Amino acid sequence: MKSDTVDAAHFLGKKMQLAFVVRDMDEAMRYWTEVMQVGPFVVFESCRDNRRLTYRGADTGVEWSLGFAYWQDVQLELICQTNDEPSAFKELLDSGREGLQHIGFWPDDFEGACAYLEDKAHKEVTVIYLDDGRRNGIYYESPRHIGPMIELVPWTTQRAAYFDRIRRLSDTWDGVSRPVRKFANRAAFLESGEGA
């Protein structure tokens, strides 16, 4: 789809995420839950799921864990790389920094939104591929006026299922009980019944 067919005012969709790369997931979650009173965090300890990833044009064996919570309407994602493979996450850490790494969006027209960003000088850094070769997530290096990377992933029924459940947990959290809920992966969370 050509980028000129995308509605420029809404091409990224109506939902967004702020994603932070952290060196220590537990320490970061303690800050968010205890200091900022945001939680609970749902952690997926393994996120690669045998998918193929490229980083700056080359395959990479990066592994990582994720922690999700909601702060009002904005999803927070904490990313902790668990090996030393090349990645956009390691790139930030190797620069001596951690913190906000990307802003994520889930457009209804994934390919159209990708084409739109690419037309506006955003450069592909990381691509996540499905088994059938389709792109299922892209990190873009943004022009200097934006700063953090932009991540686009397609809005799917599976993604909606676990994001909606995490949102319900955040909306009903009492600020104290079980501030962190860890699961091996997304499938284990969905099977748990948490937030259903």
PyMOL commands that set and color helices and strands:
alter all, ss='L'
color gray80, all
select helices_A, chain A and resi 3-5+25-35+88-94+110-119+157-172+186-192
alter helices_A, ss='H'
color red, helices_A
select strands_A, chain A and resi 16-21+41-44+52-55+58-60+64-71+74-81+99-105+123-129+135-141+149-152+180-183
alter strands_A, ss='S'
color yellow, strands_A
deselect
rebuild
show_as cartoon
